[in-house]
Amino acid sequence: MLAAALPACSPGPAPTSPATTPAPAPADPTTDAHAALAARLRPFLIERGTGPSGRSARAADDERFRLGAFWKARTDTHHFDAAFRARAHTVLAAHEDGAGNVIARGALRQLLATVDARLPAWQALVDYNASGRMRDDGGDGGRALLPGAIAAIDAIEAATWAYVETAAQAAPAP
């Protein structure tokens, strides 16, 4: 008889009620907007580290470009077109509450300033390559544009990494 009473006395898992279960944090539209913009920029970035699978073909092309192969210039300037600027300005116009959003907002402003200052040098090389002028001048124009394009891509990529990482830090942990 005592054995039958023991299971009823042993503590088991406490039942959870809706009142005691913590509710998930409400979604912050500004943080979500930063995360969405950062996700759109992520494909632009080249992972520089070597992993188990080695470097990507895109990273190898980028390395050849840096060694003087101006015709290997990345053409993904579309990541920073008018649509990017419109999305970025929409995110900047949103009301910002959390400290993470303020930091992400600063990183986005820095990215926009970098793109404004540096994109023309990169776009000039992309346009030169697309025009086929290298056949006329033997590539002299591309070689002249190469240092500015490399500096522009490096600056834009660094600013993009800073923004993407800052936006990820501003997002709440799952």
trRosetta pair geometry for C-beta under 8 A, 3 or more apart (Angstrom, degrees):
i j d omega theta_ij theta_ji phi_ij phi_ji
1 4 5.9 -50 -156 28 35 112
1 5 7.0 28 150 -14 63 106
2 5 5.8 -61 -155 36 37 110
2 6 6.8 51 149 -38 67 98
3 6 5.7 -39 -151 11 36 118
4 7 7.5 -51 -172 23 34 100
5 8 5.8 -64 -165 41 49 112
5 9 6.3 40 146 -19 78 113
6 9 5.7 -67 -147 39 35 107
6 10 6.3 39 160 -33 72 101
7 10 5.9 -47 -142 21 35 112
16 20 6.0 -132 -154 77 70 107
16 21 5.2 67 172 -65 119 103
17 20 5.2 75 55 15 82 97
17 21 7.1 -153 86 -13 36 90
18 21 5.9 -54 -137 31 32 111
25 172 5.4 -118 70 -179 150 171
27 31 7.8 -144 -177 65 63 107
27 32 5.9 29 177 -48 106 131
28 31 4.0 60 83 15 113 112
28 32 6.4 172 85 -13 57 85
28 97 7.2 -123 -145 44 125 116
28 98 6.8 -16 -146 -4 167 125
28 101 7.3 -118 144 -61 139 133
28 172 7.5 120 9 -20 114 112
29 32 5.4 -56 -144 40 32 114
29 33 6.2 37 155 -25 67 103
29 94 6.7 -141 113 -160 100 136
30 33 5.6 -49 -148 32 32 112
30 34 6.6 33 152 -17 63 101
30 91 7.4 110 -153 -160 70 74
30 94 4.6 170 -105 125 91 130
30 95 6.5 -113 -60 79 131 54
30 96 5.4 164 -174 -102 161 60
30 97 7.1 154 33 14 143 80
30 98 7.9 178 80 28 124 93
30 101 5.0 40 122 -136 126 141
31 34 5.7 -51 -151 35 34 111
31 35 6.3 34 150 -19 65 107
31 98 7.0 16 -63 38 115 134
31 100 7.0 37 -107 98 108 118
31 101 5.9 -94 -73 -79 74 104
31 104 7.8 115 -119 26 61 160
31 170 5.5 -156 -128 132 94 102
31 171 5.6 136 173 -103 112 56
31 172 7.0 54 150 -13 162 82
32 35 5.6 -55 -147 38 32 113
32 36 6.3 34 154 -21 66 105
33 36 5.7 -51 -145 35 31 111
33 37 6.4 28 156 -15 64 105
33 90 7.2 -130 -163 115 135 94
33 91 4.6 175 139 -113 119 91
33 94 5.8 140 37 -14 160 162
34 37 6.0 -58 -148 39 29 108
34 38 6.1 29 154 -19 65 109
34 91 6.1 118 -77 -162 60 132
34 101 6.7 -160 -26 -125 145 75
34 104 4.6 19 -141 154 151 149
34 105 7.9 -88 -90 -62 124 60
34 108 7.3 -117 -123 -52 94 133
34 167 4.1 -163 152 -133 103 105
34 170 5.9 4 91 75 154 141
34 171 7.6 -151 86 -60 108 85
35 38 5.7 -55 -144 39 29 112
35 39 6.3 34 154 -23 64 105
35 167 5.7 168 -83 160 46 110
35 168 7.5 96 -114 -90 83 48
35 170 7.9 -141 -57 79 85 98
35 171 5.2 72 -80 -82 123 125
36 39 5.7 -52 -149 32 30 113
36 40 6.7 31 152 -19 62 102
37 40 5.7 -53 -154 32 35 112
37 41 6.6 26 151 -14 66 108
37 87 5.6 162 -107 140 104 118
37 88 6.5 111 -148 -88 145 64
37 91 5.5 -48 -29 -49 148 154
37 108 7.4 37 109 -115 150 126
37 167 7.1 -145 71 -112 91 160
38 41 5.7 -62 -150 40 34 108
38 42 6.6 56 150 -47 66 93
38 163 6.4 -161 -102 130 93 88
38 164 4.5 132 -157 -124 103 65
38 167 3.9 -164 -48 75 144 151
38 168 6.7 -158 145 -46 161 76
39 42 5.7 -29 -150 -1 35 121
40 43 7.8 -53 176 19 35 98
40 79 7.5 159 141 -148 86 88
40 84 7.6 -174 121 -110 131 87
40 87 7.3 11 47 115 160 167
41 44 5.4 -46 -173 23 62 121
41 45 7.2 61 140 -27 79 98
41 79 6.1 100 -124 -179 65 122
41 84 7.9 87 -82 -135 94 119
41 160 5.4 -156 168 -158 129 109
41 163 7.0 16 76 90 164 121
41 164 5.9 -139 89 -74 117 109
42 45 5.9 -54 -160 23 43 113
42 164 6.1 120 -85 -133 75 140
43 76 7.9 -139 119 -161 92 146
43 79 7.4 -164 77 -95 89 128
44 76 5.7 176 -122 129 79 133
44 79 4.3 19 -76 -80 129 176
44 157 7.5 -155 134 -109 101 77
44 160 6.0 -82 92 -177 128 164
45 157 6.5 122 -119 -150 70 91
45 160 6.1 -160 -75 115 97 124
45 161 6.3 111 -121 -79 129 80
45 164 6.8 -65 -41 3 147 163
46 56 7.2 -138 -149 53 88 123
46 58 6.0 -145 -113 118 109 107
46 59 5.1 143 -176 -91 119 82
46 62 5.7 -35 -92 -9 174 164
46 157 7.2 -28 26 -139 89 139
47 51 7.5 -1 134 -19 139 115
47 56 7.1 93 48 -4 97 118
47 59 7.0 -62 68 -71 63 135
48 59 7.0 158 -110 -136 43 125
50 54 6.3 -18 -156 -139 94 39
50 55 5.8 -55 -108 -55 82 84
51 54 7.2 -70 65 2 63 15
55 59 4.2 -110 179 83 108 134
55 60 5.7 130 110 -52 119 83
55 63 8.0 32 146 -18 159 133
56 59 4.7 101 55 3 79 99
56 60 7.1 -141 98 -3 45 85
57 60 5.5 -53 -150 37 36 113
57 61 6.3 38 151 -19 67 103
58 61 5.7 -50 -147 36 32 112
58 62 6.4 36 151 -22 63 105
58 74 7.9 56 -167 -105 99 108
59 62 5.5 -51 -148 35 33 115
59 63 6.5 37 151 -22 64 101
60 63 5.6 -50 -151 32 34 112
60 64 6.7 34 150 -17 64 102
61 64 5.7 -53 -150 36 35 111
61 65 6.3 42 148 -24 66 104
61 72 4.8 -161 -177 -171 87 117
61 74 7.8 119 112 -76 115 77
62 65 5.4 -49 -150 32 34 118
62 66 6.6 35 151 -19 64 103
62 72 7.4 -162 -84 137 25 114
62 74 6.6 9 -96 -51 93 112
63 66 5.7 -53 -151 35 34 112
63 67 6.6 27 151 -15 64 107
64 67 5.6 -61 -151 40 34 109
64 69 4.3 -7 146 28 93 141
64 72 5.0 66 93 18 106 173
65 68 8.0 -176 -180 46 26 16
65 69 5.4 -81 -91 72 39 85
65 70 7.0 80 -148 -109 75 25
65 72 4.0 -132 -72 91 88 105
65 73 5.7 126 -139 -82 129 44
65 74 7.2 -55 -53 -24 173 74
65 150 7.4 168 134 -93 96 93
66 150 6.0 105 -116 -128 71 125
68 143 7.4 12 -160 -120 89 89
68 146 6.7 26 -133 -168 50 162
69 72 4.3 39 113 4 111 118
70 73 6.0 1 -179 -39 56 106
70 125 6.3 -119 -172 -160 103 119
70 129 7.1 -160 134 -75 86 111
70 139 6.9 146 48 -165 125 101
70 142 3.7 153 104 161 148 110
70 143 6.1 -132 -25 -73 144 45
70 145 6.9 101 -153 72 136 92
70 146 4.6 -98 -94 -84 111 107
70 149 7.4 101 -141 48 92 147
71 129 5.5 142 -128 -129 63 118
71 134 6.9 -31 -79 -37 111 171
71 139 7.8 -69 -42 -121 105 112
71 142 6.6 -3 -56 -159 69 160
73 122 7.5 168 -174 -164 121 77
73 125 4.9 -178 -107 127 168 119
73 126 5.8 -137 116 -80 128 66
73 129 5.9 -168 41 -21 118 150
73 149 5.8 -40 -125 161 127 149
74 77 7.8 135 115 -40 86 69
74 122 8.0 -21 69 -171 90 119
74 126 7.9 -45 93 -87 47 111
74 153 6.4 113 37 -122 121 137
75 126 5.2 126 -119 -138 73 116
75 129 7.8 -116 -82 78 108 134
75 130 7.7 101 -122 -61 127 111
76 79 5.5 28 153 -12 93 109
77 80 6.0 -66 -174 46 61 99
77 81 7.2 94 131 -61 75 82
77 119 6.5 112 -149 -156 110 101
77 122 6.2 163 -92 115 116 114
77 123 5.4 98 -135 -90 165 86
77 126 5.8 -113 -13 -7 133 168
78 81 5.2 -13 -154 -28 52 123
79 84 6.2 72 153 -75 46 144
80 84 5.1 -90 -133 64 29 159
80 85 7.7 61 180 -47 59 83
80 115 4.8 -161 -160 -145 133 131
80 119 5.7 -147 112 -102 142 137
80 156 7.0 -65 -57 -156 154 135
81 84 5.5 111 50 9 51 100
81 85 7.3 -102 116 -2 35 93
82 85 5.5 -53 -148 37 37 113
82 86 6.3 39 153 -22 68 103
83 86 5.7 -50 -147 35 32 112
83 87 6.5 31 154 -16 64 104
84 87 5.9 -58 -149 39 30 108
84 88 6.1 29 154 -19 66 110
84 115 7.9 -130 114 -163 134 168
85 88 5.6 -55 -143 38 30 112
85 89 6.2 27 158 -17 65 107
85 112 7.2 98 -123 -131 78 105
86 89 6.0 -56 -145 38 28 107
86 90 6.4 32 153 -22 62 106
87 90 5.6 -55 -151 34 32 114
87 91 6.5 31 153 -17 65 104
88 91 5.8 -54 -151 36 32 110
88 92 6.3 30 152 -17 66 107
88 108 5.8 178 -154 -180 99 113
88 111 7.5 -136 -131 89 140 113
88 112 5.6 156 145 -78 150 116
89 92 5.5 -51 -142 39 35 113
89 93 6.2 36 156 -22 65 106
90 93 5.8 -56 -147 35 29 110
90 94 7.0 43 150 -37 60 96
91 94 5.8 -41 -159 9 36 117
91 105 7.7 -165 135 -109 93 76
91 108 6.3 -112 100 -162 127 168
92 105 6.2 114 -121 -149 70 94
92 108 6.3 -156 -73 107 95 131
92 109 6.9 99 -113 -72 128 85
96 101 4.2 -170 -153 125 96 121
96 102 5.6 128 145 -74 134 64
96 105 5.5 -45 -89 -42 159 144
97 101 6.4 61 50 39 51 143
98 101 4.7 98 63 5 82 101
98 102 7.2 -142 102 -6 47 85
98 170 6.8 137 98 -160 124 93
99 102 5.5 -52 -152 33 38 113
99 103 6.4 36 151 -17 68 103
100 103 5.8 -55 -150 38 33 110
100 104 6.2 32 152 -17 67 107
100 166 7.8 167 -169 173 75 75
100 169 6.1 -153 -140 115 112 79
100 170 3.1 152 152 -124 111 74
100 171 7.7 -143 147 -12 148 28
101 104 5.5 -52 -141 40 34 111
101 105 6.0 41 154 -26 65 103
101 170 5.5 113 -67 -161 48 136
102 105 5.6 -49 -148 32 29 116
102 106 6.7 32 151 -19 61 102
103 106 5.7 -52 -153 34 34 112
103 107 6.5 32 150 -17 65 105
103 166 5.5 -139 129 -164 98 117
103 169 7.6 -41 93 87 136 119
103 170 6.6 -172 65 -75 99 110
104 107 5.6 -53 -148 38 35 112
104 108 6.3 36 152 -21 66 105
104 163 7.1 81 -157 -155 71 69
104 166 4.8 167 -99 130 65 103
104 167 4.8 90 -135 -88 124 62
104 169 7.9 -175 -68 64 99 85
104 170 4.5 -48 -37 -27 130 153
105 108 5.7 -53 -148 36 31 112
105 109 6.5 34 152 -20 64 102
106 109 5.6 -50 -148 34 33 112
106 110 6.4 33 152 -18 64 104
106 166 8.0 -109 67 177 83 161
107 110 5.6 -52 -149 37 33 114
107 111 6.4 38 150 -22 64 103
107 159 7.7 161 -176 -171 75 71
107 162 5.1 -154 -147 129 112 94
107 163 4.3 163 139 -99 109 63
107 166 4.1 150 -10 41 162 157
107 167 7.4 -131 79 -38 137 78
108 111 5.4 -48 -147 34 35 114
108 112 6.4 36 153 -18 65 102
108 163 5.5 93 -80 -132 57 122
108 167 8.0 72 -59 -65 102 109
109 112 5.7 -53 -150 36 32 111
109 113 6.4 31 153 -18 65 106
110 113 5.7 -54 -146 38 32 111
110 114 6.2 33 154 -20 65 107
110 159 5.6 -152 125 -143 93 108
110 162 6.8 -37 89 95 135 139
110 163 7.4 -167 68 -65 95 98
111 114 5.7 -56 -147 37 30 111
111 115 6.2 30 155 -18 65 106
111 156 7.8 72 -155 -151 76 64
111 159 4.4 152 -106 149 64 110
111 160 6.1 91 -129 -82 120 51
111 162 7.3 -168 -65 70 95 99
111 163 4.6 -10 -46 -44 139 142
112 115 5.7 -54 -145 37 30 110
112 116 6.3 33 155 -21 64 106
113 116 5.7 -52 -147 35 30 113
113 117 6.3 19 157 -11 64 111
114 117 6.0 -63 -146 43 28 104
114 118 5.6 -13 171 12 68 121
114 155 5.3 -159 -163 146 114 101
114 156 5.7 164 133 -97 114 56
114 158 7.9 -141 -150 72 161 86
114 159 4.0 -173 31 -32 161 164
115 118 6.6 -72 -123 52 20 87
115 119 5.0 28 -175 -37 65 119
115 156 6.0 76 -90 -120 68 106
115 159 7.4 -136 -38 88 76 146
116 119 7.0 -15 -94 17 10 109
117 155 7.8 -68 87 127 107 149
118 121 6.0 -56 -168 33 57 109
118 122 6.6 44 146 -12 82 108
118 151 7.3 -132 -140 117 115 80
118 152 3.9 160 174 -138 98 81
118 155 4.8 -172 -83 77 165 130
118 156 5.5 -153 91 -50 134 95
119 122 5.7 -64 -151 43 41 108
119 123 5.6 38 157 -21 77 111
119 152 6.6 142 -84 -175 20 125
119 156 6.8 84 -75 -82 74 139
120 123 5.6 -56 -137 41 29 111
120 124 6.2 40 159 -31 64 102
120 152 7.9 -140 60 -118 47 148
121 124 5.8 -46 -151 24 28 116
121 125 7.4 23 153 -11 58 100
121 145 7.3 171 -174 -166 73 85
121 148 3.8 -120 -166 151 126 108
121 149 5.7 -156 138 -77 86 48
121 151 7.0 -16 110 69 153 96
121 152 4.2 179 75 -49 109 138
122 125 6.2 -59 -162 35 36 105
122 126 6.5 33 146 -16 69 108
122 148 7.8 -140 -57 125 48 80
122 149 4.8 105 -112 -140 55 75
122 152 3.9 -142 -43 104 97 138
122 153 5.6 119 -106 -57 128 78
122 156 7.1 -44 -22 -2 155 143
123 126 5.4 -54 -145 40 38 114
123 127 6.0 39 155 -20 70 106
124 127 5.8 -54 -145 39 28 110
124 128 6.3 34 152 -23 62 106
124 145 5.5 -146 111 -141 106 131
124 148 7.4 5 57 97 127 130
124 149 7.2 -132 65 -75 85 99
125 128 5.4 -49 -144 34 34 116
125 129 6.4 33 157 -17 65 103
125 142 6.5 85 -144 -139 89 71
125 145 4.2 170 -84 130 89 128
125 146 6.7 102 -113 -84 139 43
125 148 7.6 172 -38 79 115 91
125 149 3.9 -11 -2 -77 150 146
126 129 6.0 -57 -151 37 29 109
126 130 6.3 24 153 -16 64 111
126 149 7.9 148 -29 -130 72 129
127 130 5.7 -57 -143 40 31 109
127 131 6.2 35 157 -28 65 108
128 131 5.9 -57 -148 29 26 112
128 133 5.8 -73 -161 46 73 121
128 134 7.3 87 152 -49 91 88
128 141 5.4 -157 -153 126 134 117
128 142 5.6 173 124 -84 133 74
128 145 5.8 165 6 13 156 160
129 134 7.0 15 -117 -24 53 124
129 142 6.6 75 -73 -106 81 120
132 135 5.5 -10 168 9 85 114
132 136 7.8 84 126 -10 73 95
133 136 5.2 -55 -162 37 59 113
133 137 6.0 12 153 11 89 108
133 141 5.7 -10 114 43 125 152
134 137 6.6 -73 -133 57 32 81
134 138 7.1 -47 -179 125 64 7
134 139 4.6 31 -153 -84 102 62
134 141 6.9 -127 -88 52 63 100
134 142 5.5 5 -94 -19 112 128
137 140 4.5 -97 150 38 109 99
137 141 5.1 81 73 -14 151 99
139 142 4.9 -53 -162 42 71 116
139 143 5.8 71 140 -23 88 100
140 143 5.8 -57 -147 38 31 110
140 144 6.3 32 154 -20 65 107
141 144 5.7 -57 -150 35 31 111
141 145 6.4 20 155 -12 66 110
142 145 5.8 -61 -144 42 32 105
142 146 6.3 55 153 -51 65 95
143 146 5.5 -29 -149 -3 33 124
145 148 6.0 -71 -167 49 54 108
145 149 5.6 51 144 -26 86 114
146 149 5.7 -63 -142 38 28 110
146 150 6.2 28 163 -20 68 105
147 150 5.8 -54 -146 35 30 110
147 151 6.4 28 157 -15 65 107
148 151 5.8 -55 -147 39 31 110
148 152 6.1 33 153 -22 65 108
149 152 5.6 -54 -145 36 31 113
149 153 6.3 29 158 -17 66 105
150 153 6.0 -54 -146 37 29 107
150 154 6.2 28 156 -18 63 109
151 154 5.8 -57 -147 38 28 112
151 155 6.2 25 157 -17 65 109
152 155 5.9 -58 -146 38 28 107
152 156 6.1 21 159 -13 65 110
153 156 5.9 -58 -142 42 29 107
153 157 5.9 27 159 -19 66 111
154 157 5.9 -57 -143 39 25 109
154 158 6.3 25 158 -19 63 108
155 158 5.8 -54 -146 36 28 110
155 159 6.4 23 157 -13 64 108
156 159 5.8 -57 -146 41 31 108
156 160 6.1 32 153 -22 66 108
157 160 5.5 -54 -144 37 31 113
157 161 6.3 35 155 -21 65 102
158 161 5.8 -50 -148 34 30 111
158 162 6.5 31 152 -20 62 105
159 162 5.6 -51 -148 35 33 114
159 163 6.4 31 153 -17 65 105
160 163 5.8 -56 -149 38 32 109
160 164 6.1 29 156 -17 68 108
161 164 5.9 -57 -141 39 28 108
161 165 6.1 22 162 -13 65 111
162 165 6.2 -61 -145 41 24 106
162 166 6.1 22 158 -18 62 114
163 166 5.7 -60 -143 40 28 110
163 167 6.1 27 159 -19 66 107
164 167 5.9 -54 -145 37 27 110
164 168 6.5 29 153 -20 61 106
165 168 5.6 -53 -149 34 32 113
165 169 6.5 30 153 -17 65 105
166 169 5.7 -55 -149 37 33 110
166 170 6.4 34 152 -23 65 105
167 170 5.6 -53 -147 33 33 113
167 171 6.8 42 152 -30 63 98
168 171 5.9 -46 -156 19 34 114
